[in-house]
Amino acid sequence: MRIIHALALCALFIGPATVRAAPPAPGTVEARLQRVEDELAIRRVLVDYAASLDSRDYDAYAALFTSDGEWTGGGGSHKGRAAIRAMLADVLGPAGAANRANFHLITNPRVTVDGDKARATSRYLFVMRGADGRPQPSLAGIYTDDLVRVDGQWLIQRRVADDIMPTREEWAKIIAGQAKP
């Protein structure tokens, strides 16, 4: 009988510590709130992406990606934070050289969350100061992001920058110095 009592006490004290909370049931207030929080956190990743790019904070930029994250665009495909950071330095120059003469604008974000994975699409516009000193749109396109939640934080696992104006091929020539914007 003592063994049964001992097992019952163990179950009483140890059991709750090993039980994980179930995700909220679909349609509940908790589930809806979680979806809104996830979407806002992902939108914040998109905004931080543009801000870190404009401030030339390549470490903050790379930290928005998973350790094996991938960026694909006019400059090719780059996998891993170090490769993404190196791509930025090659295309934009040294880190920390904040350029107040350009802006990355991200608009029309659409976010779909599925548990710890999400997909976001957004439009982007890169504006630079032209030769005459006036703002000049120089690149526009669509981002498609696959994100994952890692230790409670949303990170980009894969980003595809689909340059529309100029096209990916035209932008690659501009980056290589073979064409003018």
C-alpha positions in Angstrom: 0.0 0.0 0.0 2.9 2.4 0.8 4.2 1.9 -2.7 0.9 2.9 -4.2 0.8 6.0 -2.0 4.4 6.9 -3.0 3.6 6.5 -6.7 0.5 8.6 -6.3 2.5 11.4 -4.6 5.2 11.2 -7.3 2.6 11.5 -10.0 1.0 14.4 -8.2 4.2 16.4 -7.9 6.2 15.3 -10.9 3.3 14.9 -13.4 2.4 18.6 -13.7 6.0 19.6 -14.2 6.4 17.4 -17.3 3.1 18.4 -18.9 3.4 20.9 -21.7 0.7 23.4 -22.3 -1.3 22.6 -25.4 -1.6 25.3 -28.1 -4.8 27.3 -27.8 -7.8 25.8 -29.5 -8.5 27.3 -32.9 -11.0 30.1 -32.8 -10.4 30.9 -29.2 -9.5 34.4 -28.0 -6.1 33.0 -27.1 -5.5 31.6 -30.6 -6.6 34.8 -32.2 -4.4 36.8 -30.0 -1.4 34.6 -30.7 -2.0 35.0 -34.4 -2.1 38.8 -34.1 1.1 38.8 -32.0 2.8 36.5 -34.5 1.8 38.8 -37.4 3.0 41.9 -35.6 6.3 40.3 -34.7 6.8 39.2 -38.3 6.0 42.7 -39.6 8.6 44.0 -37.1 11.2 41.7 -38.7 10.3 43.3 -42.1 10.7 46.8 -40.7 14.0 45.9 -38.9 15.3 44.4 -42.1 14.9 47.8 -43.9 16.2 49.8 -41.0 19.3 47.7 -40.5 20.0 47.8 -44.3 19.7 51.6 -44.4 21.9 52.1 -41.3 24.4 49.6 -42.8 24.2 47.5 -39.6 25.1 44.3 -41.3 25.3 42.3 -38.0 21.7 43.3 -37.1 20.6 42.5 -40.7 22.2 39.0 -40.7 20.7 38.3 -37.2 17.3 38.6 -38.8 18.0 35.3 -40.6 18.4 31.8 -39.2 21.9 30.5 -39.0 21.4 28.7 -42.3 19.2 31.4 -43.7 19.2 32.2 -47.4 18.9 35.5 -49.3 18.3 35.3 -53.1 18.0 38.2 -55.4 19.7 40.1 -58.2 23.1 39.5 -56.6 22.7 35.8 -56.6 22.0 33.4 -53.7 23.8 33.7 -50.3 23.3 31.1 -47.6 24.3 31.6 -43.9 24.7 34.8 -41.9 28.4 35.2 -42.8 27.7 34.9 -46.6 24.7 37.4 -46.3 26.9 39.8 -44.4 29.7 39.5 -47.0 27.2 40.1 -49.8 26.1 43.4 -48.2 29.6 44.6 -47.9 30.4 43.7 -51.5 27.3 45.5 -52.8 26.9 48.4 -50.4 30.3 49.0 -49.0 31.6 48.8 -45.4 29.3 48.2 -42.5 28.5 51.2 -40.3 28.7 53.7 -43.2 25.1 54.8 -42.7 23.8 56.4 -45.8 21.1 58.9 -45.1 20.7 59.4 -48.8 18.7 56.2 -49.3 15.6 54.5 -48.0 14.1 51.1 -48.2 10.4 51.2 -48.0 8.5 48.0 -47.4 4.7 48.1 -48.1 1.7 45.8 -48.4 2.8 43.0 -46.1 0.7 39.9 -46.2 1.5 37.4 -43.5 0.3 33.8 -43.1 1.2 32.0 -39.9 1.1 28.2 -39.6 2.3 27.3 -36.1 6.0 28.0 -35.9 6.3 28.7 -39.7 5.1 31.6 -41.7 5.2 33.1 -45.1 5.2 36.9 -45.8 5.1 38.7 -49.0 5.7 42.4 -49.3 6.6 45.0 -51.9 9.7 47.1 -51.6 11.0 50.3 -53.1 14.6 51.5 -52.8 14.9 55.3 -53.1 18.3 57.0 -53.6 19.4 60.6 -54.0 19.8 61.2 -57.7 22.7 63.2 -59.3 20.5 66.3 -59.1 20.0 65.7 -55.3 16.4 64.7 -55.7 14.9 61.4 -54.5 15.0 58.8 -57.3 13.3 55.4 -57.1 16.0 52.9 -58.2 14.7 49.5 -57.4 11.2 48.0 -56.8 10.0 44.5 -56.4 8.4 41.8 -54.2 9.9 40.0 -51.2 8.8 36.5 -50.4 9.9 35.4 -47.0 9.7 32.0 -45.3 10.1 32.6 -41.6 10.4 30.2 -38.6 10.1 30.7 -34.9 13.4 29.9 -33.2 13.4 30.1 -29.4 10.3 32.4 -29.4 11.7 34.8 -32.1 10.7 35.0 -35.7 13.6 34.7 -38.2 13.9 34.7 -41.9 14.8 31.2 -43.2 14.6 32.2 -46.8 14.1 35.6 -48.6 13.6 35.9 -52.3 13.9 39.5 -53.6 12.1 39.5 -57.0 13.3 42.7 -58.6 10.7 44.0 -61.0 12.0 47.5 -61.9 14.8 47.0 -63.0 14.6 43.3 -63.5 16.8 40.9 -61.6 19.1 40.6 -64.7 19.3 44.3 -65.2 20.0 44.8 -61.4 22.8 42.2 -61.6 24.4 44.2 -64.4 24.1 47.4 -62.3 25.7 45.8 -59.3 28.5 44.5 -61.6 29.0 48.0 -63.0 28.0 47.0 -66.5 24.9 49.2 -66.6 23.6 52.4 -65.0 20.5 52.5 -62.7 
